[in-house]
Amino acid sequence: MKTIVMSPAAAKVFDGLPTAAQQQITMGLDLYVLHGIGDIKRLQGRSSFRLRIGRYRVLFDEDQITILVIQVGKRETTTYR
């Protein structure tokens, strides 16, 4: 099983989200880590991936043992910049 690590910037945004959104994102990440299920897409021009969870996007990098969450945000904002 892979370990989920959040960057300081991602953790700050995650902590500021409503509780329901935090639970939804946590469940989406857990589902991906445990079963490989999720709406995942490799981002163009980057080595990172996007996980779509409702209105939220989680940008992350992964290797054999770790998933590093780089950014968490709503699709309507500047998530991809």
N, CA, C and O atoms as a printed pandas DataFrame, in Angstrom:
     atom_number atom_name residue_name chain_id  residue_number  x_coord  y_coord  z_coord
0              1         N          MET        A               1    0.844   -1.181    0.000
1              2        CA          MET        A               1    0.000    0.000    0.000
2              3         C          MET        A               1    0.887    1.240    0.000
3              4         O          MET        A               1    1.904    1.297    0.690
4              5         N          LYS        A               2    0.479    2.227   -0.786
5              6        CA          LYS        A               2    1.245    3.464   -0.878
6              7         C          LYS        A               2    0.875    4.414    0.259
7              8         O          LYS        A               2   -0.227    4.367    0.806
8              9         N          THR        A               3    1.828    5.272    0.593
9             10        CA          THR        A               3    1.633    6.286    1.619
10            11         C          THR        A               3    1.264    7.601    0.951
11            12         O          THR        A               3    1.867    7.982   -0.052
12            13         N          ILE        A               4    0.271    8.299    1.507
13            14        CA          ILE        A               4   -0.138    9.601    0.985
14            15         C          ILE        A               4    0.546   10.690    1.808
15            16         O          ILE        A               4    0.425   10.728    3.032
16            17         N          VAL        A               5    1.268   11.574    1.115
17            18        CA          VAL        A               5    1.969   12.693    1.757
18            19         C          VAL        A               5    1.486   13.973    1.083
19            20         O          VAL        A               5    1.427   14.051   -0.144
20            21         N          MET        A               6    1.142   14.965    1.883
21            22        CA          MET        A               6    0.703   16.255    1.329
22            23         C          MET        A               6    1.805   17.285    1.471
23            24         O          MET        A               6    2.475   17.363    2.501
24            25         N          SER        A               7    1.983   18.072    0.425
25            26        CA          SER        A               7    2.912   19.196    0.514
26            27         C          SER        A               7    2.328   20.213    1.484
27            28         O          SER        A               7    1.122   20.206    1.731
28            29         N          PRO        A               8    3.164   21.091    2.040
29            30        CA          PRO        A               8    2.630   22.108    2.963
30            31         C          PRO        A               8    1.536   22.974    2.331
31            32         O          PRO        A               8    0.553   23.308    2.993
32            33         N          ALA        A               9    1.699   23.334    1.067
33            34        CA          ALA        A               9    0.692   24.159    0.393
34            35         C          ALA        A               9   -0.625   23.395    0.239
35            36         O          ALA        A               9   -1.697   23.955    0.469
36            37         N          ALA        A              10   -0.547   22.132   -0.146
37            38        CA          ALA        A              10   -1.756   21.321   -0.308
38            39         C          ALA        A              10   -2.441   21.098    1.036
39            40         O          ALA        A              10   -3.669   21.135    1.115
40            41         N          ALA        A              11   -1.668   20.869    2.087
41            42        CA          ALA        A              11   -2.238   20.649    3.418
42            43         C          ALA        A              11   -2.952   21.909    3.920
43            44         O          ALA        A              11   -3.994   21.819    4.571
44            45         N          LYS        A              12   -2.394   23.065    3.619
45            46        CA          LYS        A              12   -3.006   24.324    4.054
46            47         C          LYS        A              12   -4.365   24.522    3.373
47            48         O          LYS        A              12   -5.341   24.894    4.025
48            49         N          VAL        A              13   -4.423   24.274    2.071
49            50        CA          VAL        A              13   -5.682   24.403    1.339
50            51         C          VAL        A              13   -6.676   23.352    1.823
51            52         O          VAL        A              13   -7.850   23.656    2.038
52            53         N          PHE        A              14   -6.212   22.122    1.993
53            54        CA          PHE        A              14   -7.068   21.016    2.449
54            55         C          PHE        A              14   -7.683   21.339    3.812
55            56         O          PHE        A              14   -8.869   21.091    4.030
56            57         N          ASP        A              15   -6.895   21.881    4.717
57            58        CA          ASP        A              15   -7.395   22.221    6.056
58            59         C          ASP        A              15   -8.448   23.326    6.017
59            60         O          ASP        A              15   -9.288   23.406    6.914
60            61         N          GLY        A              16   -8.416   24.167    5.006
61            62        CA          GLY        A              16   -9.375   25.255    4.889
62            63         C          GLY        A              16  -10.680   24.873    4.211
63            64         O          GLY        A              16  -11.619   25.669    4.174
64            65         N          LEU        A              17  -10.746   23.663    3.676
65            66        CA          LEU        A              17  -11.963   23.213    3.004
66            67         C          LEU        A              17  -13.039   22.814    4.012
67            68         O          LEU        A              17  -12.729   22.495    5.159
68            69         N          PRO        A              18  -14.303   22.832    3.586
69            70        CA          PRO        A              18  -15.370   22.340    4.460
70            71         C          PRO        A              18  -15.162   20.860    4.792
71            72         O          PRO        A              18  -14.532   20.129    4.027
72            73         N          THR        A              19  -15.688   20.431    5.919
73            74        CA          THR        A              19  -15.497   19.054    6.384
74            75         C          THR        A              19  -15.996   18.036    5.363
75            76         O          THR        A              19  -15.353   17.007    5.154
76            77         N          ALA        A              20  -17.118   18.305    4.736
77            78        CA          ALA        A              20  -17.661   17.372    3.741
78            79         C          ALA        A              20  -16.700   17.204    2.562
79            80         O          ALA        A              20  -16.506   16.093    2.070
80            81         N          ALA        A              21  -16.113   18.289    2.121
81            82        CA          ALA        A              21  -15.156   18.227    1.016
82            83         C          ALA        A              21  -13.897   17.478    1.435
83            84         O          ALA        A              21  -13.353   16.700    0.652
84            85         N          GLN        A              22  -13.427   17.702    2.666
85            86        CA          GLN        A              22  -12.256   16.978    3.166
86            87         C          GLN        A              22  -12.525   15.476    3.185
87            88         O          GLN        A              22  -11.667   14.686    2.791
88            89         N          GLN        A              23  -13.705   15.085    3.638
89            90        CA          GLN        A              23  -14.050   13.661    3.687
90            91         C          GLN        A              23  -14.130   13.072    2.286
91            92         O          GLN        A              23  -13.670   11.955    2.051
92            93         N          GLN        A              24  -14.712   13.821    1.357
93            94        CA          GLN        A              24  -14.839   13.356   -0.017
94            95         C          GLN        A              24  -13.457   13.160   -0.657
95            96         O          GLN        A              24  -13.227   12.163   -1.343
96            97         N          ILE        A              25  -12.551   14.096   -0.437
97            98        CA          ILE        A              25  -11.201   13.999   -0.998
98            99         C          ILE        A              25  -10.440   12.852   -0.350
99           100         O          ILE        A              25   -9.748   12.104   -1.039
100          101         N          THR        A              26  -10.559   12.705    0.958
101          102        CA          THR        A              26   -9.880   11.615    1.658
102          103         C          THR        A              26  -10.373   10.261    1.154
103          104         O          THR        A              26   -9.575    9.352    0.923
104          105         N          MET        A              27  -11.682   10.129    0.983
105          106        CA          MET        A              27  -12.227    8.864    0.481
106          107         C          MET        A              27  -11.763    8.585   -0.940
107          108         O          MET        A              27  -11.459    7.441   -1.279
108          109         N          GLY        A              28  -11.704    9.622   -1.779
109          110        CA          GLY        A              28  -11.242    9.460   -3.156
110          111         C          GLY        A              28   -9.781    9.035   -3.224
111          112         O          GLY        A              28   -9.423    8.167   -4.020
112          113         N          LEU        A              29   -8.932    9.643   -2.391
113          114        CA          LEU        A              29   -7.520    9.259   -2.349
114          115         C          LEU        A              29   -7.352    7.835   -1.824
115          116         O          LEU        A              29   -6.562    7.061   -2.365
116          117         N          ASP        A              30   -8.092    7.489   -0.772
117          118        CA          ASP        A              30   -8.012    6.135   -0.219
118          119         C          ASP        A              30   -8.451    5.091   -1.243
119          120         O          ASP        A              30   -7.826    4.037   -1.362
120          121         N          LEU        A              31   -9.511    5.377   -1.975
121          122        CA          LEU        A              31  -10.001    4.451   -2.990
122          123         C          LEU        A              31   -8.953    4.242   -4.078
123          124         O          LEU        A              31   -8.760    3.125   -4.557
124          125         N          TYR        A              32   -8.279    5.321   -4.463
125          126        CA          TYR        A              32   -7.222    5.199   -5.466
126          127         C          TYR        A              32   -6.033    4.402   -4.930
127          128         O          TYR        A              32   -5.495    3.542   -5.629
128          129         N          VAL        A              33   -5.626    4.681   -3.706
129          130        CA          VAL        A              33   -4.469    3.995   -3.127
130          131         C          VAL        A              33   -4.747    2.507   -2.943
131          132         O          VAL        A              33   -3.902    1.672   -3.265
132          133         N          LEU        A              34   -5.911    2.178   -2.433
133          134        CA          LEU        A              34   -6.216    0.781   -2.109
134          135         C          LEU        A              34   -6.592   -0.058   -3.324
135          136         O          LEU        A              34   -6.205   -1.223   -3.415
136          137         N          HIS        A              35   -7.352    0.529   -4.266
137          138        CA          HIS        A              35   -7.898   -0.269   -5.359
138          139         C          HIS        A              35   -7.523    0.230   -6.749
139          140         O          HIS        A              35   -7.834   -0.429   -7.741
140          141         N          GLY        A              36   -6.862    1.378   -6.840
141          142        CA          GLY        A              36   -6.493    1.921   -8.141
142          143         C          GLY        A              36   -7.676    2.484   -8.915
143          144         O          GLY        A              36   -7.618    2.627  -10.136
144          145         N          ILE        A              37   -8.751    2.802   -8.196
145          146        CA          ILE        A              37   -9.968    3.294   -8.824
146          147         C          ILE        A              37  -10.031    4.813   -8.676
147          148         O          ILE        A              37   -9.782    5.353   -7.598
148          149         N          GLY        A              38  -10.365    5.488   -9.760
149          150        CA          GLY        A              38  -10.518    6.935   -9.703
150          151         C          GLY        A              38  -10.400    7.532  -11.087
151          152         O          GLY        A              38   -9.920    6.877  -12.012
152          153         N          ASP        A              39  -10.828    8.750  -11.234
153          154        CA          ASP        A              39  -10.739    9.466  -12.501
154          155         C          ASP        A              39   -9.363   10.135  -12.550
155          156         O          ASP        A              39   -9.204   11.289  -12.152
156          157         N          ILE        A              40   -8.382    9.391  -13.042
157          158        CA          ILE        A              40   -6.980    9.823  -13.075
158          159         C          ILE        A              40   -6.605   10.193  -14.507
159          160         O          ILE        A              40   -6.989    9.518  -15.462
160          161         N          LYS        A              41   -5.857   11.262  -14.630
161          162        CA          LYS        A              41   -5.379   11.673  -15.936
162          163         C          LYS        A              41   -3.988   12.274  -15.782
163          164         O          LYS        A              41   -3.748   13.063  -14.868
164          165         N          ARG        A              42   -3.071   11.904  -16.673
165          166        CA          ARG        A              42   -1.735   12.509  -16.674
166          167         C          ARG        A              42   -1.849   13.909  -17.255
167          168         O          ARG        A              42   -2.508   14.110  -18.275
168          169         N          LEU        A              43   -1.215   14.865  -16.616
169          170        CA          LEU        A              43   -1.277   16.250  -17.070
170          171         C          LEU        A              43   -0.280   16.488  -18.194
171          172         O          LEU        A              43    0.843   15.984  -18.159
172          173         N          GLN        A              44   -0.695   17.255  -19.181
173          174        CA          GLN        A              44    0.174   17.544  -20.313
174          175         C          GLN        A              44    1.292   18.477  -19.890
175          176         O          GLN        A              44    1.059   19.448  -19.171
176          177         N          GLY        A              45    2.486   18.190  -20.328
177          178        CA          GLY        A              45    3.629   19.045  -20.042
178          179         C          GLY        A              45    4.182   18.900  -18.642
179          180         O          GLY        A              45    5.081   19.647  -18.253
180          181         N          ARG        A              46    3.665   17.957  -17.877
181          182        CA          ARG        A              46    4.123   17.718  -16.508
182          183         C          ARG        A              46    4.268   16.221  -16.280
183          184         O          ARG        A              46    3.779   15.405  -17.062
184          185         N          SER        A              47    4.939   15.883  -15.209
185          186        CA          SER        A              47    5.059   14.469  -14.866
186          187         C          SER        A              47    4.037   14.070  -13.810
187          188         O          SER        A              47    4.080   12.953  -13.296
188          189         N          SER        A              48    3.118   14.975  -13.483
189          190        CA          SER        A              48    2.151   14.715  -12.418
190          191         C          SER        A              48    0.807   14.271  -12.990
191          192         O          SER        A              48    0.588   14.275  -14.202
192          193         N          PHE        A              49   -0.076   13.893  -12.085
193          194        CA          PHE        A              49   -1.394   13.391  -12.434
194          195         C          PHE        A              49   -2.469   14.242  -11.776
195          196         O          PHE        A              49   -2.200   15.013  -10.855
196          197         N          ARG        A              50   -3.701   14.082  -12.273
197          198        CA          ARG        A              50   -4.862   14.760  -11.721
198          199         C          ARG        A              50   -5.867   13.697  -11.301
199          200         O          ARG        A              50   -6.156   12.773  -12.062
200          201         N          LEU        A              51   -6.393   13.827  -10.100
201          202        CA          LEU        A              51   -7.482   12.980   -9.626
202          203         C          LEU        A              51   -8.705   13.877   -9.484
203          204         O          LEU        A              51   -8.688   14.843   -8.721
204          205         N          ARG        A              52   -9.762   13.557  -10.216
205          206        CA          ARG        A              52  -10.982   14.353  -10.159
206          207         C          ARG        A              52  -11.917   13.744   -9.127
207          208         O          ARG        A              52  -12.271   12.568   -9.211
208          209         N          ILE        A              53  -12.315   14.557   -8.150
209          210        CA          ILE        A              53  -13.224   14.121   -7.095
210          211         C          ILE        A              53  -14.321   15.175   -6.998
211          212         O          ILE        A              53  -14.160   16.176   -6.300
212          213         N          GLY        A              54  -15.420   14.960   -7.684
213          214        CA          GLY        A              54  -16.501   15.945   -7.697
214          215         C          GLY        A              54  -16.025   17.244   -8.308
215          216         O          GLY        A              54  -15.502   17.259   -9.422
216          217         N          ARG        A              55  -16.206   18.335   -7.582
217          218        CA          ARG        A              55  -15.761   19.654   -8.049
218          219         C          ARG        A              55  -14.295   19.902   -7.760
219          220         O          ARG        A              55  -13.745   20.911   -8.201
220          221         N          TYR        A              56  -13.656   19.014   -7.037
221          222        CA          TYR        A              56  -12.280   19.218   -6.599
222          223         C          TYR        A              56  -11.300   18.433   -7.463
223          224         O          TYR        A              56  -11.622   17.383   -8.018
224          225         N          ARG        A              57  -10.102   18.978   -7.555
225          226        CA          ARG        A              57   -9.014   18.335   -8.280
226          227         C          ARG        A              57   -7.839   18.190   -7.329
227          228         O          ARG        A              57   -7.508   19.112   -6.585
228          229         N          VAL        A              58   -7.213   17.020   -7.364
229          230        CA          VAL        A              58   -6.032   16.748   -6.561
230          231         C          VAL        A              58   -4.901   16.478   -7.541
231          232         O          VAL        A              58   -4.954   15.511   -8.301
232          233         N          LEU        A              59   -3.882   17.326   -7.528
233          234        CA          LEU        A              59   -2.716   17.128   -8.381
234          235         C          LEU        A              59   -1.654   16.422   -7.561
235          236         O          LEU        A              59   -1.354   16.825   -6.437
236          237         N          PHE        A              60   -1.077   15.349   -8.136
237          238        CA          PHE        A              60   -0.125   14.561   -7.366
238          239         C          PHE        A              60    0.920   13.909   -8.258
239          240         O          PHE        A              60    0.722   13.731   -9.460
240          241         N          ASP        A              61    2.028   13.561   -7.638
241          242        CA          ASP        A              61    3.072   12.729   -8.234
242          243         C          ASP        A              61    3.084   11.435   -7.462
243          244         O          ASP        A              61    2.696   11.402   -6.294
244          245         N          GLU        A              62    3.523   10.368   -8.099
245          246        CA          GLU        A              62    3.608    9.105   -7.371
246          247         C          GLU        A              62    4.820    8.304   -7.810
247          248         O          GLU        A              62    5.291    8.415   -8.942
248          249         N          ASP        A              63    5.307    7.501   -6.891
249          250        CA          ASP        A              63    6.341    6.525   -7.196
250          251         C          ASP        A              63    5.871    5.184   -6.633
251          252         O          ASP        A              63    4.679    5.005   -6.387
252          253         N          GLN        A              64    6.775    4.258   -6.432
253          254        CA          GLN        A              64    6.391    2.911   -5.993
254          255         C          GLN        A              64    5.779    2.879   -4.599
255          256         O          GLN        A              64    4.948    2.014   -4.324
256          257         N          ILE        A              65    6.162    3.796   -3.707
257          258        CA          ILE        A              65    5.693    3.708   -2.325
258          259         C          ILE        A              65    4.973    4.953   -1.818
259          260         O          ILE        A              65    4.390    4.919   -0.734
260          261         N          THR        A              66    4.998    6.051   -2.573
261          262        CA          THR        A              66    4.464    7.311   -2.070
262          263         C          THR        A              66    3.611    8.021   -3.117
263          264         O          THR        A              66    3.917    8.000   -4.309
264          265         N          ILE        A              67    2.545    8.645   -2.651
265          266        CA          ILE        A              67    1.772    9.580   -3.459
266          267         C          ILE        A              67    1.953   10.942   -2.806
267          268         O          ILE        A              67    1.554   11.147   -1.660
268          269         N          LEU        A              68    2.554   11.868   -3.538
269          270        CA          LEU        A              68    2.799   13.215   -3.033
270          271         C          LEU        A              68    1.739   14.148   -3.604
271          272         O          LEU        A              68    1.742   14.442   -4.800
272          273         N          VAL        A              69    0.836   14.611   -2.750
273          274        CA          VAL        A              69   -0.215   15.544   -3.159
274          275         C          VAL        A              69    0.412   16.924   -3.243
275          276         O          VAL        A              69    0.907   17.455   -2.248
276          277         N          ILE        A              70    0.388   17.503   -4.442
277          278        CA          ILE        A              70    1.010   18.796   -4.690
278          279         C          ILE        A              70    0.026   19.933   -4.478
279          280         O          ILE        A              70    0.376   20.968   -3.911
280          281         N          GLN        A              71   -1.212   19.739   -4.939
281          282        CA          GLN        A              71   -2.194   20.814   -4.874
282          283         C          GLN        A              71   -3.594   20.232   -4.790
283          284         O          GLN        A              71   -3.885   19.192   -5.380
284          285         N          VAL        A              72   -4.458   20.917   -4.048
285          286        CA          VAL        A              72   -5.867   20.569   -3.923
286          287         C          VAL        A              72   -6.664   21.831   -4.191
287          288         O          VAL        A              72   -6.346   22.888   -3.646
288          289         N          GLY        A              73   -7.694   21.740   -5.023
289          290        CA          GLY        A              73   -8.494   22.927   -5.278
290          291         C          GLY        A              73   -9.716   22.621   -6.107
291          292         O          GLY        A              73   -9.861   21.521   -6.640
292          293         N          LYS        A              74  -10.600   23.604   -6.214
293          294        CA          LYS        A              74  -11.782   23.481   -7.054
294          295         C          LYS        A              74  -11.387   23.655   -8.510
295          296         O          LYS        A              74  -10.423   24.355   -8.821
296          297         N          ARG        A              75  -12.109   23.036   -9.371
297          298        CA          ARG        A              75  -11.860   23.146  -10.797
298          299         C          ARG        A              75  -12.051   24.582  -11.272
299          300         O          ARG        A              75  -11.351   25.036  -12.178
300          301         N          GLU        A              76  -12.990   25.296  -10.667
301          302        CA          GLU        A              76  -13.306   26.651  -11.109
302          303         C          GLU        A              76  -12.206   27.657  -10.794
303          304         O          GLU        A              76  -12.215   28.760  -11.341
304          305         N          THR        A              77  -11.259   27.307   -9.928
305          306        CA          THR        A              77  -10.202   28.236   -9.530
306          307         C          THR        A              77   -8.954   27.991  -10.374
307          308         O          THR        A              77   -9.026   27.382  -11.441
308          309         N          THR        A              78   -7.841   28.458   -9.899
309          310        CA          THR        A              78   -6.582   28.350  -10.634
310          311         C          THR        A              78   -5.824   27.081  -10.272
311          312         O          THR        A              78   -4.615   27.131  -10.042
312          313         N          THR        A              79   -6.499   25.967  -10.219
313          314        CA          THR        A              79   -5.889   24.715   -9.820
314          315         C          THR        A              79   -4.749   24.292  -10.743
315          316         O          THR        A              79   -3.730   23.785  -10.276
316          317         N          TYR        A              80   -4.912   24.492  -12.027
317          318        CA          TYR        A              80   -3.937   23.976  -12.992
318          319         C          TYR        A              80   -2.800   24.940  -13.306
319          320         O          TYR        A              80   -1.955   24.615  -14.139
320          321         N          ARG        A              81   -2.742   26.097  -12.684
321          322        CA          ARG        A              81   -1.671   27.069  -12.977
322          323         C          ARG        A              81   -0.473   26.841  -12.101
323          324         O          ARG        A              81    0.518   27.563  -12.210
